Amino acid sequence: MRLRIRNSLFVRPAAKAASIAALVLFLGACATVPAPLQGQFAPVTPRDAATGNGRSEAVRWGGEIIEVDPRADQTCFTILARDLDATARPMARDPSDGRFLACRNGFYDPEEFKRGRDITVVGHLDGSEQGKVGDFDYTYPRVAADAIYLWPQRSLYAATPYYDPWGPWGYGPYWGRPWWGPTVIVRRPPPPPPPPPKGG
């Protein structure tokens, strides 16, 4: 009887790890690139393009909006480039791969395309523009965009403690973020102040 119990304790962490791995693979297989962003693109980065490489190549770039500049017949976005994930969304982490411009015909409202929002564009390289970052002369690779995709704002998350009867080593409590997803923070108003003490 003791031998069976020990074997059961030994097998359960391995089974749990296999289940988590299967879930990760399943979620990865379900990752879908939005239809406007699908296609075949050159492996050229904004940093490469700033040196003159990849002229007229089709690209799919994304990052954080720095500035939106509505012009007479088009709108140009200044974007801080980020690597894209499996869905073509910019990843919220450093490092950046430089800055670039993406311009498309029509008007895009800066109040909707606010600074810091995630954006992905597809189009072809269309030369460069000279600009300034502070007092520094900067060469911005320019994309003639066929599609501009503004991503929904990310939710604010926090790690949540939970009890795992097996833990990372097969037993005991484990405190951390549940592998099935974090908890959304709900901001609540502060409690009212206590009433003043009664005079005696």
C-alpha positions as CSV (number, residue, x, y, z in Angstrom):
1,M,0.0,0.0,0.0
2,R,2.8,2.4,0.8
3,L,4.5,1.7,-2.5
4,R,1.3,2.6,-4.4
5,I,1.0,5.9,-2.6
6,R,4.6,6.9,-3.3
7,N,4.2,6.1,-7.0
8,S,1.0,8.2,-7.2
9,L,2.8,11.2,-5.6
10,F,5.6,10.8,-8.1
11,V,3.4,10.6,-11.2
12,R,1.0,13.5,-10.6
13,P,3.5,16.4,-11.1
14,A,4.6,14.8,-14.4
15,A,1.0,14.4,-15.5
16,K,0.3,18.0,-14.6
17,A,3.3,19.3,-16.5
18,A,2.1,17.3,-19.6
19,S,-1.4,18.9,-19.3
20,I,0.1,22.4,-19.2
21,A,2.3,21.7,-22.2
22,A,-0.6,20.4,-24.1
23,L,-2.7,23.5,-23.2
24,V,0.2,25.8,-24.4
25,L,0.4,24.0,-27.7
26,F,-3.4,24.2,-28.1
27,L,-3.5,27.9,-27.5
28,G,-0.6,28.5,-29.8
29,A,-2.4,26.6,-32.6
30,C,-5.5,28.7,-32.0
31,A,-3.5,32.0,-32.4
32,T,-5.1,33.8,-35.4
33,V,-3.7,36.8,-37.3
34,P,-6.5,39.3,-38.1
35,A,-7.4,39.1,-41.8
36,P,-6.1,42.6,-42.8
37,L,-2.7,41.6,-41.4
38,Q,-2.3,38.3,-43.1
39,G,0.2,37.7,-46.0
40,Q,3.8,37.1,-46.8
41,F,6.3,39.7,-45.8
42,A,10.1,40.3,-46.0
43,P,12.2,39.7,-42.9
44,V,13.3,43.4,-42.9
45,T,13.3,45.4,-39.6
46,P,12.9,49.1,-39.2
47,R,16.6,49.3,-38.2
48,D,17.6,47.5,-41.4
49,A,15.4,49.8,-43.5
50,A,16.9,52.9,-41.9
51,T,20.3,51.9,-43.5
52,G,18.7,51.6,-47.0
53,N,18.1,47.8,-47.0
54,G,14.8,46.3,-48.2
55,R,13.6,48.9,-50.7
56,S,10.0,48.5,-51.8
57,E,9.7,45.2,-49.8
58,A,6.3,44.2,-48.3
59,V,6.5,44.5,-44.5
60,R,4.4,43.9,-41.5
61,W,5.6,46.1,-38.6
62,G,4.0,47.2,-35.4
63,G,4.7,48.9,-32.1
64,E,3.5,51.8,-29.9
65,I,2.1,55.0,-31.3
66,I,4.3,58.0,-30.5
67,E,2.5,60.6,-32.6
68,V,-0.3,60.9,-35.2
69,D,0.1,63.6,-37.9
70,P,-3.0,64.2,-40.1
71,R,-1.8,65.8,-43.3
72,A,-3.7,67.2,-46.3
73,D,-4.5,63.9,-48.0
74,Q,-3.1,61.2,-45.6
75,T,-2.3,60.5,-42.0
76,C,1.2,59.5,-40.9
77,F,1.9,57.6,-37.7
78,T,5.2,57.8,-35.8
79,I,5.7,54.3,-34.2
80,L,8.2,52.9,-31.8
81,A,8.8,49.4,-33.3
82,R,8.3,46.2,-31.3
83,D,8.6,42.6,-32.1
84,L,5.2,41.0,-33.0
85,D,3.7,37.9,-31.4
86,A,2.0,35.0,-33.1
87,T,-1.2,37.1,-33.7
88,A,0.9,40.0,-35.2
89,R,0.3,42.2,-32.1
90,P,3.3,44.1,-30.7
91,M,4.8,42.6,-27.6
92,A,4.8,44.7,-24.5
93,R,8.5,44.4,-23.8
94,D,11.9,45.9,-24.6
95,P,14.0,46.3,-26.6
96,S,12.6,48.4,-29.5
97,D,13.9,48.1,-33.0
98,G,13.8,51.8,-33.7
99,R,11.2,54.2,-35.0
100,F,9.4,54.3,-38.3
101,L,6.7,56.2,-40.1
102,A,3.5,54.6,-41.5
103,C,1.4,56.7,-43.8
104,R,-2.0,56.0,-45.3
105,N,-4.5,57.9,-47.3
106,G,-7.4,59.4,-45.4
107,F,-8.0,60.9,-42.0
108,Y,-7.3,59.0,-38.7
109,D,-8.3,60.9,-35.6
110,P,-5.4,61.4,-33.1
111,E,-8.0,61.2,-30.3
112,E,-8.7,57.6,-31.2
113,F,-5.2,56.6,-32.2
114,K,-3.7,57.9,-28.9
115,R,0.0,57.8,-27.9
116,G,1.0,54.5,-26.4
117,R,-1.7,52.3,-28.1
118,D,-0.6,49.2,-29.9
119,I,-0.7,49.3,-33.7
120,T,0.3,47.0,-36.6
121,V,0.6,48.1,-40.2
122,V,1.1,46.2,-43.5
123,G,2.4,47.8,-46.7
124,H,5.6,48.3,-48.6
125,L,8.7,50.4,-47.9
126,D,8.6,53.8,-49.4
127,G,11.9,55.5,-48.7
128,S,12.6,57.5,-45.6
129,E,12.0,60.9,-44.0
130,Q,14.5,62.9,-42.0
131,G,13.3,64.1,-38.6
132,K,14.4,65.0,-35.1
133,V,14.3,63.1,-31.8
134,G,15.1,66.0,-29.4
135,D,18.1,67.5,-31.0
136,F,19.2,64.3,-32.7
137,D,18.8,63.9,-36.4
138,Y,16.9,60.7,-37.1
139,T,16.1,58.8,-40.3
140,Y,12.6,57.3,-40.2
141,P,12.0,54.4,-42.6
142,R,8.6,55.1,-44.2
143,V,5.9,52.5,-44.9
144,A,3.1,53.2,-47.5
145,A,0.5,51.4,-45.5
146,D,-2.3,49.3,-47.0
147,A,-3.8,48.5,-43.6
148,I,-3.7,50.1,-40.2
149,Y,-4.8,47.9,-37.3
150,L,-5.4,49.5,-33.9
151,W,-5.4,46.9,-31.1
152,P,-7.8,46.9,-28.1
153,Q,-6.3,48.3,-25.0
154,R,-4.7,45.7,-22.7
155,S,-6.4,44.9,-19.4
156,L,-4.5,45.6,-16.2
157,Y,-3.5,42.3,-14.5
158,A,-2.1,41.3,-11.1
159,A,-0.6,38.1,-9.8
160,T,-3.1,36.2,-7.7
161,P,-2.2,33.8,-4.9
162,Y,-3.8,30.3,-5.1
163,Y,-3.3,27.0,-3.5
164,D,-1.8,24.1,-5.4
165,P,-1.8,20.8,-3.4
166,W,1.1,19.5,-5.5
167,G,3.2,22.7,-5.9
168,P,6.2,22.9,-8.2
169,W,7.9,19.9,-6.5
170,G,4.9,17.6,-6.1
171,Y,3.5,18.6,-2.8
172,G,2.8,21.6,-0.5
173,P,1.4,25.1,-1.1
174,Y,2.5,27.3,-4.0
175,W,1.8,31.0,-4.3
176,G,1.9,32.6,-7.7
177,R,-0.1,33.3,-10.9
178,P,-2.5,30.5,-11.9
179,W,-1.4,29.0,-15.2
180,W,-5.0,29.3,-16.6
181,G,-5.0,33.1,-16.5
182,P,-4.5,36.1,-14.3
183,T,-7.1,38.2,-12.4
184,V,-8.2,41.6,-13.6
185,I,-7.6,44.4,-11.1
186,V,-10.8,46.2,-10.1
187,R,-10.2,49.7,-8.9
188,R,-12.6,50.5,-6.0
189,P,-13.1,53.9,-4.4
190,P,-11.5,54.4,-1.0
191,P,-13.6,53.8,2.1
192,P,-15.3,56.8,3.7
193,P,-13.4,58.3,6.7
194,P,-14.5,57.2,10.1
195,P,-17.0,59.5,11.9
196,P,-15.6,62.0,14.4
197,P,-15.5,60.9,18.0
198,K,-18.5,62.0,20.1
199,G,-17.8,64.6,22.8
200,G,-18.2,63.3,26.3
